[in-house]
Amino acid sequence: MVEITTEVHTVSTEQKEAILLEITKTKVSLLKALSAFKNEQMNVVPFDGGWTAAQTADHLLKAGSVITFLEGNMEETHRPADEKVPEIKAMFLDSLSLCS
């Protein structure tokens, strides 16, 4: 079972900048690696029900873009940590159904 806490954590400006730089470097490395493949290779289904390289890359880039909240203004919150879980689950389940 996952322990849920309502403890407030803050990130320093230096930590935030380091995280954003690492995300940017990783994204550039991913795009560089992907550019080595032909379109046909990116769309090969590796096994029944598996994701193509293009679908996996799309997922990684979308997941990484969620991190952009670090670039915005943030305020402390005292809401329950799991308050948004049902909404997030619904979003992911909706996007998964689009892939099938």
TILUM-433690 format. One record per atom (N, C-alpha, C, CB): residue in three letters; residue number from 1; atom name; y, z, x. Coordinates in Angstrom, 1 decimal, always signed. Glycine has a CB too. Example, Ala and Ser with C-alpha at 12.3 -4.5 7.8 and 13.67 -1.06 7.14 Angstrom:
2
[pt 'ALA', 1, 'N', [-5.7, +7.8, +13.2]]
[pt 'ALA', 1, 'CA', [-4.5, +7.8, +12.3]]
[pt 'ALA', 1, 'C', [-3.3, +7.8, +13.2]]
[pt 'ALA', 1, 'CB', [-4.5, +9.0, +11.3]]
[pt 'SER', 2, 'N', [-2.2, +7.1, +12.8]]
[pt 'SER', 2, 'CA', [-1.1, +7.1, +13.7]]
[pt 'SER', 2, 'C', [+0.0, +7.9, +12.9]]
[pt 'SER', 2, 'CB', [-0.6, +5.7, +14.1]]
***
This chain:
100
[pt 'MET', 1, 'N', [-1.2, +0.0, +0.8]]
[pt 'MET', 1, 'CA', [+0.0, +0.0, +0.0]]
[pt 'MET', 1, 'C', [+1.2, +0.0, +0.9]]
[pt 'MET', 1, 'CB', [+0.0, +1.2, -1.0]]
[pt 'VAL', 2, 'N', [+2.2, -0.8, +0.5]]
[pt 'VAL', 2, 'CA', [+3.5, -0.9, +1.2]]
[pt 'VAL', 2, 'C', [+4.4, +0.3, +0.8]]
[pt 'VAL', 2, 'CB', [+4.2, -2.2, +1.0]]
[pt 'GLU', 3, 'N', [+5.0, +0.9, +1.8]]
[pt 'GLU', 3, 'CA', [+5.9, +2.0, +1.5]]
[pt 'GLU', 3, 'C', [+7.3, +1.4, +1.3]]
[pt 'GLU', 3, 'CB', [+5.9, +3.1, +2.7]]
[pt 'ILE', 4, 'N', [+7.9, +1.8, +0.2]]
[pt 'ILE', 4, 'CA', [+9.2, +1.3, -0.1]]
[pt 'ILE', 4, 'C', [+10.2, +2.4, +0.2]]
[pt 'ILE', 4, 'CB', [+9.3, +0.8, -1.6]]
[pt 'THR', 5, 'N', [+11.3, +2.0, +0.8]]
[pt 'THR', 5, 'CA', [+12.3, +3.0, +1.2]]
[pt 'THR', 5, 'C', [+13.7, +2.5, +0.7]]
[pt 'THR', 5, 'CB', [+12.4, +3.3, +2.7]]
[pt 'THR', 6, 'N', [+14.6, +3.4, +0.4]]
[pt 'THR', 6, 'CA', [+15.9, +3.0, +0.0]]
[pt 'THR', 6, 'C', [+16.9, +3.3, +1.1]]
[pt 'THR', 6, 'CB', [+16.3, +3.7, -1.3]]
[pt 'GLU', 7, 'N', [+16.4, +3.5, +2.3]]
[pt 'GLU', 7, 'CA', [+17.2, +3.8, +3.5]]
[pt 'GLU', 7, 'C', [+18.1, +2.6, +3.8]]
[pt 'GLU', 7, 'CB', [+16.3, +4.2, +4.7]]
[pt 'VAL', 8, 'N', [+19.3, +2.9, +4.2]]
[pt 'VAL', 8, 'CA', [+20.3, +1.8, +4.5]]
[pt 'VAL', 8, 'C', [+20.3, +1.6, +6.0]]
[pt 'VAL', 8, 'CB', [+21.7, +2.2, +4.0]]
[pt 'HIS', 9, 'N', [+20.1, +0.3, +6.4]]
[pt 'HIS', 9, 'CA', [+20.2, -0.1, +7.8]]
[pt 'HIS', 9, 'C', [+21.3, -1.0, +8.0]]
[pt 'HIS', 9, 'CB', [+18.8, -0.8, +8.2]]
[pt 'THR', 10, 'N', [+21.9, -0.9, +9.2]]
[pt 'THR', 10, 'CA', [+23.0, -1.8, +9.5]]
[pt 'THR', 10, 'C', [+22.7, -2.6, +10.8]]
[pt 'THR', 10, 'CB', [+24.4, -1.0, +9.7]]
[pt 'VAL', 11, 'N', [+23.3, -3.8, +10.9]]
[pt 'VAL', 11, 'CA', [+23.1, -4.6, +12.0]]
[pt 'VAL', 11, 'C', [+24.4, -4.8, +12.7]]
[pt 'VAL', 11, 'CB', [+22.4, -6.0, +11.6]]
[pt 'SER', 12, 'N', [+24.5, -4.6, +14.0]]
[pt 'SER', 12, 'CA', [+25.7, -4.8, +14.7]]
[pt 'SER', 12, 'C', [+26.1, -6.2, +14.8]]
[pt 'SER', 12, 'CB', [+25.6, -4.1, +16.2]]
[pt 'THR', 13, 'N', [+27.3, -6.5, +15.1]]
[pt 'THR', 13, 'CA', [+27.8, -7.9, +15.3]]
[pt 'THR', 13, 'C', [+27.0, -8.6, +16.4]]
[pt 'THR', 13, 'CB', [+29.3, -7.9, +15.6]]
[pt 'GLU', 14, 'N', [+26.8, -7.9, +17.5]]
[pt 'GLU', 14, 'CA', [+26.1, -8.4, +18.6]]
[pt 'GLU', 14, 'C', [+24.6, -8.8, +18.2]]
[pt 'GLU', 14, 'CB', [+26.1, -7.5, +19.8]]
[pt 'GLN', 15, 'N', [+24.0, -7.9, +17.5]]
[pt 'GLN', 15, 'CA', [+22.6, -8.1, +17.0]]
[pt 'GLN', 15, 'C', [+22.6, -9.3, +16.1]]
[pt 'GLN', 15, 'CB', [+22.0, -6.9, +16.3]]
[pt 'LYS', 16, 'N', [+23.5, -9.4, +15.2]]
[pt 'LYS', 16, 'CA', [+23.6, -10.5, +14.2]]
[pt 'LYS', 16, 'C', [+23.8, -11.8, +15.0]]
[pt 'LYS', 16, 'CB', [+24.8, -10.3, +13.2]]
[pt 'GLU', 17, 'N', [+24.7, -11.9, +15.9]]
[pt 'GLU', 17, 'CA', [+24.9, -13.1, +16.7]]
[pt 'GLU', 17, 'C', [+23.6, -13.5, +17.5]]
[pt 'GLU', 17, 'CB', [+26.1, -12.9, +17.7]]
[pt 'ALA', 18, 'N', [+23.0, -12.5, +18.1]]
[pt 'ALA', 18, 'CA', [+21.7, -12.8, +18.8]]
[pt 'ALA', 18, 'C', [+20.6, -13.4, +17.9]]
[pt 'ALA', 18, 'CB', [+21.2, -11.5, +19.5]]
[pt 'ILE', 19, 'N', [+20.5, -12.8, +16.7]]
[pt 'ILE', 19, 'CA', [+19.5, -13.3, +15.7]]
[pt 'ILE', 19, 'C', [+19.8, -14.7, +15.3]]
[pt 'ILE', 19, 'CB', [+19.5, -12.3, +14.5]]
[pt 'LEU', 20, 'N', [+21.1, -14.9, +15.0]]
[pt 'LEU', 20, 'CA', [+21.5, -16.3, +14.5]]
[pt 'LEU', 20, 'C', [+21.3, -17.3, +15.6]]
[pt 'LEU', 20, 'CB', [+23.0, -16.3, +14.1]]
[pt 'LEU', 21, 'N', [+21.6, -17.0, +16.9]]
[pt 'LEU', 21, 'CA', [+21.4, -17.9, +18.0]]
[pt 'LEU', 21, 'C', [+19.9, -18.2, +18.2]]
[pt 'LEU', 21, 'CB', [+21.9, -17.2, +19.3]]
[pt 'GLU', 22, 'N', [+19.0, -17.2, +18.1]]
[pt 'GLU', 22, 'CA', [+17.6, -17.4, +18.2]]
[pt 'GLU', 22, 'C', [+17.1, -18.3, +17.0]]
[pt 'GLU', 22, 'CB', [+16.8, -16.0, +18.2]]
[pt 'ILE', 23, 'N', [+17.6, -18.1, +15.8]]
[pt 'ILE', 23, 'CA', [+17.2, -18.9, +14.7]]
[pt 'ILE', 23, 'C', [+17.6, -20.3, +15.0]]
[pt 'ILE', 23, 'CB', [+17.8, -18.4, +13.4]]
[pt 'THR', 24, 'N', [+18.8, -20.6, +15.5]]
[pt 'THR', 24, 'CA', [+19.3, -21.9, +15.7]]
[pt 'THR', 24, 'C', [+18.4, -22.6, +16.8]]
[pt 'THR', 24, 'CB', [+20.8, -21.9, +16.2]]
[pt 'LYS', 25, 'N', [+18.1, -21.8, +17.9]]
[pt 'LYS', 25, 'CA', [+17.3, -22.4, +19.0]]
[pt 'LYS', 25, 'C', [+15.9, -22.8, +18.4]]
[pt 'LYS', 25, 'CB', [+17.1, -21.4, +20.1]]
[pt 'THR', 26, 'N', [+15.3, -21.9, +17.6]]
[pt 'THR', 26, 'CA', [+14.0, -22.2, +17.0]]
[pt 'THR', 26, 'C', [+14.0, -23.4, +16.1]]
[pt 'THR', 26, 'CB', [+13.5, -21.0, +16.3]]
[pt 'LYS', 27, 'N', [+15.0, -23.5, +15.3]]
[pt 'LYS', 27, 'CA', [+15.2, -24.7, +14.4]]
[pt 'LYS', 27, 'C', [+15.3, -26.0, +15.2]]
[pt 'LYS', 27, 'CB', [+16.4, -24.5, +13.5]]
[pt 'VAL', 28, 'N', [+16.1, -25.9, +16.3]]
[pt 'VAL', 28, 'CA', [+16.3, -27.1, +17.1]]
[pt 'VAL', 28, 'C', [+14.9, -27.5, +17.8]]
[pt 'VAL', 28, 'CB', [+17.4, -26.9, +18.2]]
[pt 'SER', 29, 'N', [+14.2, -26.5, +18.3]]
[pt 'SER', 29, 'CA', [+12.9, -26.7, +18.9]]
[pt 'SER', 29, 'C', [+11.9, -27.3, +17.9]]
[pt 'SER', 29, 'CB', [+12.3, -25.4, +19.5]]
[pt 'LEU', 30, 'N', [+11.9, -26.8, +16.7]]
[pt 'LEU', 30, 'CA', [+11.0, -27.4, +15.7]]
[pt 'LEU', 30, 'C', [+11.4, -28.8, +15.4]]
[pt 'LEU', 30, 'CB', [+11.1, -26.5, +14.4]]
[pt 'LEU', 31, 'N', [+12.6, -29.1, +15.2]]
[pt 'LEU', 31, 'CA', [+13.1, -30.5, +14.8]]
[pt 'LEU', 31, 'C', [+12.7, -31.4, +16.0]]
[pt 'LEU', 31, 'CB', [+14.6, -30.5, +14.5]]
[pt 'LYS', 32, 'N', [+12.9, -31.0, +17.2]]
[pt 'LYS', 32, 'CA', [+12.6, -31.8, +18.4]]
[pt 'LYS', 32, 'C', [+11.1, -32.1, +18.4]]
[pt 'LYS', 32, 'CB', [+13.0, -31.1, +19.7]]
[pt 'ALA', 33, 'N', [+10.3, -31.1, +18.2]]
[pt 'ALA', 33, 'CA', [+8.8, -31.3, +18.2]]
[pt 'ALA', 33, 'C', [+8.4, -32.2, +17.1]]
[pt 'ALA', 33, 'CB', [+8.1, -29.9, +18.0]]
[pt 'LEU', 34, 'N', [+9.0, -32.1, +15.9]]
[pt 'LEU', 34, 'CA', [+8.6, -32.9, +14.8]]
[pt 'LEU', 34, 'C', [+9.0, -34.4, +15.0]]
[pt 'LEU', 34, 'CB', [+9.3, -32.4, +13.5]]
[pt 'SER', 35, 'N', [+10.1, -34.6, +15.7]]
[pt 'SER', 35, 'CA', [+10.6, -36.0, +16.0]]
[pt 'SER', 35, 'C', [+9.6, -36.8, +16.8]]
[pt 'SER', 35, 'CB', [+12.0, -35.9, +16.6]]
[pt 'ALA', 36, 'N', [+8.7, -36.1, +17.4]]
[pt 'ALA', 36, 'CA', [+7.7, -36.8, +18.3]]
[pt 'ALA', 36, 'C', [+6.6, -37.5, +17.4]]
[pt 'ALA', 36, 'CB', [+7.0, -35.9, +19.2]]
[pt 'PHE', 37, 'N', [+6.5, -37.2, +16.1]]
[pt 'PHE', 37, 'CA', [+5.5, -37.7, +15.2]]
[pt 'PHE', 37, 'C', [+6.0, -38.9, +14.4]]
[pt 'PHE', 37, 'CB', [+5.0, -36.6, +14.3]]
[pt 'LYS', 38, 'N', [+5.2, -39.8, +14.1]]
[pt 'LYS', 38, 'CA', [+5.5, -40.9, +13.2]]
[pt 'LYS', 38, 'C', [+5.4, -40.4, +11.7]]
[pt 'LYS', 38, 'CB', [+4.6, -42.1, +13.4]]
[pt 'ASN', 39, 'N', [+6.1, -41.0, +10.8]]
[pt 'ASN', 39, 'CA', [+6.1, -40.6, +9.4]]
[pt 'ASN', 39, 'C', [+4.7, -40.6, +8.9]]
[pt 'ASN', 39, 'CB', [+6.9, -41.6, +8.6]]
[pt 'GLU', 40, 'N', [+3.8, -41.5, +9.2]]
[pt 'GLU', 40, 'CA', [+2.5, -41.5, +8.8]]
[pt 'GLU', 40, 'C', [+1.7, -40.3, +9.2]]
[pt 'GLU', 40, 'CB', [+1.7, -42.8, +9.2]]
[pt 'GLN', 41, 'N', [+1.9, -39.8, +10.4]]
[pt 'GLN', 41, 'CA', [+1.3, -38.6, +10.9]]
[pt 'GLN', 41, 'C', [+1.8, -37.4, +10.2]]
[pt 'GLN', 41, 'CB', [+1.5, -38.5, +12.4]]
[pt 'MET', 42, 'N', [+3.0, -37.4, +9.8]]
[pt 'MET', 42, 'CA', [+3.6, -36.2, +9.2]]
[pt 'MET', 42, 'C', [+3.1, -36.0, +7.7]]
[pt 'MET', 42, 'CB', [+5.1, -36.3, +9.1]]
[pt 'ASN', 43, 'N', [+2.5, -37.1, +7.2]]
[pt 'ASN', 43, 'CA', [+2.1, -37.1, +5.8]]
[pt 'ASN', 43, 'C', [+0.6, -37.1, +5.6]]
[pt 'ASN', 43, 'CB', [+2.7, -38.2, +5.0]]
[pt 'VAL', 44, 'N', [-0.2, -36.8, +6.7]]
[pt 'VAL', 44, 'CA', [-1.6, -36.8, +6.6]]
[pt 'VAL', 44, 'C', [-2.0, -35.4, +6.1]]
[pt 'VAL', 44, 'CB', [-2.3, -37.0, +8.0]]
[pt 'VAL', 45, 'N', [-2.9, -35.4, +5.1]]
[pt 'VAL', 45, 'CA', [-3.4, -34.1, +4.5]]
[pt 'VAL', 45, 'C', [-4.5, -33.7, +5.4]]
[pt 'VAL', 45, 'CB', [-3.8, -34.3, +3.0]]
[pt 'PRO', 46, 'N', [-4.5, -32.5, +6.1]]
[pt 'PRO', 46, 'CA', [-5.5, -32.2, +7.0]]
[pt 'PRO', 46, 'C', [-6.9, -31.8, +6.4]]
[pt 'PRO', 46, 'CB', [-5.0, -31.0, +7.8]]
[pt 'PHE', 47, 'N', [-6.8, -31.3, +5.2]]
[pt 'PHE', 47, 'CA', [-8.0, -31.0, +4.5]]
[pt 'PHE', 47, 'C', [-7.7, -30.8, +3.0]]
[pt 'PHE', 47, 'CB', [-8.7, -29.7, +5.0]]
[pt 'ASP', 48, 'N', [-8.7, -30.8, +2.1]]
[pt 'ASP', 48, 'CA', [-8.4, -30.7, +0.7]]
[pt 'ASP', 48, 'C', [-7.6, -29.5, +0.4]]
[pt 'ASP', 48, 'CB', [-9.7, -30.8, -0.1]]
[pt 'GLY', 49, 'N', [-6.5, -29.6, -0.2]]
[pt 'GLY', 49, 'CA', [-5.7, -28.5, -0.6]]
[pt 'GLY', 49, 'C', [-4.7, -28.0, +0.5]]
[pt 'GLY', 49, 'CB', [-6.5, -27.3, -1.0]]
[pt 'GLY', 50, 'N', [-4.8, -28.7, +1.7]]
[pt 'GLY', 50, 'CA', [-4.0, -28.3, +2.8]]
[pt 'GLY', 50, 'C', [-2.6, -28.9, +2.7]]
[pt 'GLY', 50, 'CB', [-4.6, -28.7, +4.1]]
[pt 'TRP', 51, 'N', [-1.7, -28.4, +3.5]]
[pt 'TRP', 51, 'CA', [-0.3, -28.9, +3.5]]
[pt 'TRP', 51, 'C', [-0.2, -29.9, +4.6]]
[pt 'TRP', 51, 'CB', [+0.7, -27.8, +3.7]]
[pt 'THR', 52, 'N', [+0.5, -31.0, +4.4]]
[pt 'THR', 52, 'CA', [+0.8, -31.9, +5.4]]
[pt 'THR', 52, 'C', [+1.8, -31.3, +6.4]]
[pt 'THR', 52, 'CB', [+1.4, -33.2, +4.9]]
[pt 'ALA', 53, 'N', [+1.9, -31.9, +7.6]]
[pt 'ALA', 53, 'CA', [+2.9, -31.4, +8.6]]
[pt 'ALA', 53, 'C', [+4.3, -31.4, +8.0]]
[pt 'ALA', 53, 'CB', [+2.8, -32.2, +9.9]]
[pt 'ALA', 54, 'N', [+4.6, -32.5, +7.2]]
[pt 'ALA', 54, 'CA', [+5.9, -32.6, +6.6]]
[pt 'ALA', 54, 'C', [+6.2, -31.4, +5.6]]
[pt 'ALA', 54, 'CB', [+6.1, -33.9, +5.9]]
[pt 'GLN', 55, 'N', [+5.2, -31.1, +4.8]]
[pt 'GLN', 55, 'CA', [+5.3, -30.0, +3.8]]
[pt 'GLN', 55, 'C', [+5.5, -28.7, +4.6]]
[pt 'GLN', 55, 'CB', [+4.1, -29.9, +2.9]]
[pt 'THR', 56, 'N', [+4.7, -28.5, +5.6]]
[pt 'THR', 56, 'CA', [+4.8, -27.2, +6.4]]
[pt 'THR', 56, 'C', [+6.2, -27.1, +7.1]]
[pt 'THR', 56, 'CB', [+3.7, -27.2, +7.5]]
[pt 'ALA', 57, 'N', [+6.7, -28.2, +7.6]]
[pt 'ALA', 57, 'CA', [+8.0, -28.2, +8.3]]
[pt 'ALA', 57, 'C', [+9.1, -28.0, +7.2]]
[pt 'ALA', 57, 'CB', [+8.3, -29.6, +8.9]]
[pt 'ASP', 58, 'N', [+9.0, -28.6, +6.1]]
[pt 'ASP', 58, 'CA', [+9.9, -28.3, +5.0]]
[pt 'ASP', 58, 'C', [+10.0, -26.9, +4.6]]
[pt 'ASP', 58, 'CB', [+9.6, -29.2, +3.7]]
[pt 'HIS', 59, 'N', [+8.8, -26.3, +4.5]]
[pt 'HIS', 59, 'CA', [+8.7, -24.9, +4.1]]
[pt 'HIS', 59, 'C', [+9.4, -24.0, +5.2]]
[pt 'HIS', 59, 'CB', [+7.2, -24.5, +4.0]]
[pt 'LEU', 60, 'N', [+9.1, -24.3, +6.4]]
[pt 'LEU', 60, 'CA', [+9.7, -23.5, +7.5]]
[pt 'LEU', 60, 'C', [+11.2, -23.6, +7.5]]
[pt 'LEU', 60, 'CB', [+9.1, -23.9, +8.9]]
[pt 'LEU', 61, 'N', [+11.7, -24.8, +7.4]]
[pt 'LEU', 61, 'CA', [+13.1, -25.0, +7.4]]
[pt 'LEU', 61, 'C', [+13.8, -24.3, +6.2]]
[pt 'LEU', 61, 'CB', [+13.5, -26.5, +7.4]]
[pt 'LYS', 62, 'N', [+13.1, -24.4, +5.0]]
[pt 'LYS', 62, 'CA', [+13.7, -23.7, +3.8]]
[pt 'LYS', 62, 'C', [+13.6, -22.2, +4.0]]
[pt 'LYS', 62, 'CB', [+12.9, -24.1, +2.5]]
[pt 'ALA', 63, 'N', [+12.5, -21.7, +4.5]]
[pt 'ALA', 63, 'CA', [+12.4, -20.2, +4.7]]
[pt 'ALA', 63, 'C', [+13.4, -19.8, +5.7]]
[pt 'ALA', 63, 'CB', [+11.0, -19.9, +5.2]]
[pt 'GLY', 64, 'N', [+13.7, -20.6, +6.8]]
[pt 'GLY', 64, 'CA', [+14.7, -20.2, +7.8]]
[pt 'GLY', 64, 'C', [+16.1, -20.2, +7.2]]
[pt 'GLY', 64, 'CB', [+14.6, -21.1, +9.0]]
[pt 'SER', 65, 'N', [+16.3, -21.1, +6.3]]
[pt 'SER', 65, 'CA', [+17.7, -21.1, +5.7]]
[pt 'SER', 65, 'C', [+18.0, -19.9, +4.9]]
[pt 'SER', 65, 'CB', [+17.8, -22.4, +4.9]]
[pt 'VAL', 66, 'N', [+17.0, -19.2, +4.5]]
[pt 'VAL', 66, 'CA', [+17.3, -17.9, +3.7]]
[pt 'VAL', 66, 'C', [+18.0, -16.9, +4.6]]
[pt 'VAL', 66, 'CB', [+15.9, -17.3, +3.2]]
[pt 'ILE', 67, 'N', [+17.8, -17.0, +5.9]]
[pt 'ILE', 67, 'CA', [+18.4, -16.1, +6.8]]
[pt 'ILE', 67, 'C', [+19.9, -16.2, +6.9]]
[pt 'ILE', 67, 'CB', [+17.8, -16.3, +8.2]]
[pt 'THR', 68, 'N', [+20.5, -17.3, +6.4]]
[pt 'THR', 68, 'CA', [+21.9, -17.5, +6.5]]
[pt 'THR', 68, 'C', [+22.7, -16.4, +5.9]]
[pt 'THR', 68, 'CB', [+22.3, -18.9, +5.9]]
[pt 'PHE', 69, 'N', [+22.1, -15.6, +5.1]]
[pt 'PHE', 69, 'CA', [+22.9, -14.4, +4.6]]
[pt 'PHE', 69, 'C', [+23.5, -13.6, +5.7]]
[pt 'PHE', 69, 'CB', [+22.0, -13.6, +3.7]]
[pt 'LEU', 70, 'N', [+23.0, -13.7, +6.9]]
[pt 'LEU', 70, 'CA', [+23.5, -13.0, +8.0]]
[pt 'LEU', 70, 'C', [+24.9, -13.5, +8.4]]
[pt 'LEU', 70, 'CB', [+22.6, -13.1, +9.2]]
[pt 'GLU', 71, 'N', [+25.2, -14.7, +8.0]]
[pt 'GLU', 71, 'CA', [+26.5, -15.3, +8.4]]
[pt 'GLU', 71, 'C', [+27.6, -14.8, +7.4]]
[pt 'GLU', 71, 'CB', [+26.4, -16.8, +8.4]]
[pt 'GLY', 72, 'N', [+27.2, -14.3, +6.3]]
[pt 'GLY', 72, 'CA', [+28.2, -13.9, +5.3]]
[pt 'GLY', 72, 'C', [+28.6, -12.4, +5.4]]
[pt 'GLY', 72, 'CB', [+27.7, -14.1, +3.9]]
[pt 'ASN', 73, 'N', [+29.5, -12.0, +4.5]]
[pt 'ASN', 73, 'CA', [+29.9, -10.6, +4.4]]
[pt 'ASN', 73, 'C', [+28.8, -9.8, +3.8]]
[pt 'ASN', 73, 'CB', [+31.3, -10.5, +3.7]]
[pt 'MET', 74, 'N', [+28.5, -8.7, +4.4]]
[pt 'MET', 74, 'CA', [+27.4, -7.9, +3.8]]
[pt 'MET', 74, 'C', [+28.0, -6.5, +3.5]]
[pt 'MET', 74, 'CB', [+26.3, -7.7, +4.8]]
[pt 'GLU', 75, 'N', [+27.5, -5.9, +2.5]]
[pt 'GLU', 75, 'CA', [+27.9, -4.6, +2.1]]
[pt 'GLU', 75, 'C', [+26.6, -3.8, +2.0]]
[pt 'GLU', 75, 'CB', [+28.7, -4.6, +0.7]]
[pt 'GLU', 76, 'N', [+26.8, -2.5, +2.2]]
[pt 'GLU', 76, 'CA', [+25.6, -1.6, +2.0]]
[pt 'GLU', 76, 'C', [+25.2, -1.6, +0.5]]
[pt 'GLU', 76, 'CB', [+25.9, -0.2, +2.5]]
[pt 'THR', 77, 'N', [+23.9, -1.4, +0.3]]
[pt 'THR', 77, 'CA', [+23.4, -1.4, -1.1]]
[pt 'THR', 77, 'C', [+22.5, -0.2, -1.2]]
[pt 'THR', 77, 'CB', [+22.7, -2.7, -1.5]]
[pt 'HIS', 78, 'N', [+22.5, +0.4, -2.3]]
[pt 'HIS', 78, 'CA', [+21.6, +1.5, -2.6]]
[pt 'HIS', 78, 'C', [+20.6, +1.2, -3.7]]
[pt 'HIS', 78, 'CB', [+22.4, +2.8, -2.9]]
[pt 'ARG', 79, 'N', [+20.4, +0.0, -4.0]]
[pt 'ARG', 79, 'CA', [+19.5, -0.4, -5.1]]
[pt 'ARG', 79, 'C', [+18.1, -0.2, -4.5]]
[pt 'ARG', 79, 'CB', [+19.7, -1.8, -5.5]]
[pt 'PRO', 80, 'N', [+17.1, +0.0, -5.4]]
[pt 'PRO', 80, 'CA', [+15.7, +0.1, -4.9]]
[pt 'PRO', 80, 'C', [+15.3, -1.1, -4.1]]
[pt 'PRO', 80, 'CB', [+14.8, +0.3, -6.1]]
[pt 'ALA', 81, 'N', [+14.6, -0.9, -3.0]]
[pt 'ALA', 81, 'CA', [+14.2, -2.0, -2.1]]
[pt 'ALA', 81, 'C', [+13.4, -3.1, -2.8]]
[pt 'ALA', 81, 'CB', [+13.5, -1.5, -1.0]]
[pt 'ASP', 82, 'N', [+12.7, -2.8, -3.8]]
[pt 'ASP', 82, 'CA', [+11.8, -3.7, -4.5]]
[pt 'ASP', 82, 'C', [+12.4, -4.3, -5.8]]
[pt 'ASP', 82, 'CB', [+10.5, -3.1, -4.8]]
[pt 'GLU', 83, 'N', [+13.6, -4.1, -6.0]]
[pt 'GLU', 83, 'CA', [+14.2, -4.5, -7.3]]
[pt 'GLU', 83, 'C', [+14.1, -6.0, -7.5]]
[pt 'GLU', 83, 'CB', [+15.7, -4.1, -7.3]]
[pt 'LYS', 84, 'N', [+14.3, -6.8, -6.5]]
[pt 'LYS', 84, 'CA', [+14.3, -8.2, -6.6]]
[pt 'LYS', 84, 'C', [+12.9, -8.9, -6.4]]
[pt 'LYS', 84, 'CB', [+15.2, -8.8, -5.6]]
[pt 'VAL', 85, 'N', [+11.9, -8.1, -6.2]]
[pt 'VAL', 85, 'CA', [+10.5, -8.6, -6.0]]
[pt 'VAL', 85, 'C', [+10.1, -9.6, -7.1]]
[pt 'VAL', 85, 'CB', [+9.5, -7.5, -5.8]]
[pt 'PRO', 86, 'N', [+10.2, -9.2, -8.4]]
[pt 'PRO', 86, 'CA', [+9.7, -10.1, -9.4]]
[pt 'PRO', 86, 'C', [+10.4, -11.5, -9.4]]
[pt 'PRO', 86, 'CB', [+9.9, -9.5, -10.8]]
[pt 'GLU', 87, 'N', [+11.7, -11.5, -9.1]]
[pt 'GLU', 87, 'CA', [+12.5, -12.7, -9.1]]
[pt 'GLU', 87, 'C', [+12.0, -13.6, -7.9]]
[pt 'GLU', 87, 'CB', [+14.0, -12.4, -9.0]]
[pt 'ILE', 88, 'N', [+11.8, -12.9, -6.7]]
[pt 'ILE', 88, 'CA', [+11.4, -13.7, -5.5]]
[pt 'ILE', 88, 'C', [+10.0, -14.2, -5.7]]
[pt 'ILE', 88, 'CB', [+11.5, -12.8, -4.3]]
[pt 'LYS', 89, 'N', [+9.1, -13.4, -6.3]]
[pt 'LYS', 89, 'CA', [+7.7, -13.9, -6.6]]
[pt 'LYS', 89, 'C', [+7.8, -15.1, -7.5]]
[pt 'LYS', 89, 'CB', [+6.9, -12.8, -7.2]]
[pt 'ALA', 90, 'N', [+8.6, -15.1, -8.5]]
[pt 'ALA', 90, 'CA', [+8.7, -16.2, -9.5]]
[pt 'ALA', 90, 'C', [+9.2, -17.5, -8.8]]
[pt 'ALA', 90, 'CB', [+9.6, -15.8, -10.6]]
[pt 'MET', 91, 'N', [+10.2, -17.3, -7.9]]
[pt 'MET', 91, 'CA', [+10.7, -18.5, -7.1]]
[pt 'MET', 91, 'C', [+9.7, -19.1, -6.3]]
[pt 'MET', 91, 'CB', [+11.9, -18.1, -6.3]]
[pt 'PHE', 92, 'N', [+8.9, -18.3, -5.5]]
[pt 'PHE', 92, 'CA', [+7.9, -18.8, -4.6]]
[pt 'PHE', 92, 'C', [+6.7, -19.4, -5.4]]
[pt 'PHE', 92, 'CB', [+7.3, -17.7, -3.7]]
[pt 'LEU', 93, 'N', [+6.4, -18.8, -6.5]]
[pt 'LEU', 93, 'CA', [+5.3, -19.4, -7.3]]
[pt 'LEU', 93, 'C', [+5.7, -20.7, -8.0]]
[pt 'LEU', 93, 'CB', [+4.9, -18.4, -8.4]]
[pt 'ASP', 94, 'N', [+7.0, -20.8, -8.4]]
[pt 'ASP', 94, 'CA', [+7.5, -22.1, -8.9]]
[pt 'ASP', 94, 'C', [+7.4, -23.2, -7.9]]
[pt 'ASP', 94, 'CB', [+8.9, -21.9, -9.4]]
[pt 'SER', 95, 'N', [+7.8, -22.8, -6.6]]
[pt 'SER', 95, 'CA', [+7.8, -23.9, -5.6]]
[pt 'SER', 95, 'C', [+6.4, -24.2, -5.2]]
[pt 'SER', 95, 'CB', [+8.6, -23.4, -4.4]]
[pt 'LEU', 96, 'N', [+5.5, -23.3, -5.2]]
[pt 'LEU', 96, 'CA', [+4.1, -23.6, -4.9]]
[pt 'LEU', 96, 'C', [+3.5, -24.6, -5.9]]
[pt 'LEU', 96, 'CB', [+3.3, -22.4, -4.8]]
[pt 'SER', 97, 'N', [+3.9, -24.4, -7.2]]
[pt 'SER', 97, 'CA', [+3.3, -25.2, -8.2]]
[pt 'SER', 97, 'C', [+3.8, -26.7, -8.1]]
[pt 'SER', 97, 'CB', [+3.6, -24.7, -9.6]]
[pt 'LEU', 98, 'N', [+5.0, -26.8, -7.5]]
[pt 'LEU', 98, 'CA', [+5.5, -28.2, -7.3]]
[pt 'LEU', 98, 'C', [+4.7, -28.9, -6.2]]
[pt 'LEU', 98, 'CB', [+7.0, -28.1, -6.9]]
[pt 'CYS', 99, 'N', [+4.1, -28.2, -5.3]]
[pt 'CYS', 99, 'CA', [+3.3, -28.8, -4.2]]
[pt 'CYS', 99, 'C', [+2.0, -29.3, -4.6]]
[pt 'CYS', 99, 'CB', [+3.2, -27.8, -3.0]]
[pt 'SER', 100, 'N', [+1.5, -28.7, -5.7]]
[pt 'SER', 100, 'CA', [+0.1, -29.1, -6.1]]
[pt 'SER', 100, 'C', [+0.1, -30.2, -7.1]]
[pt 'SER', 100, 'CB', [-0.6, -27.9, -6.7]]
***
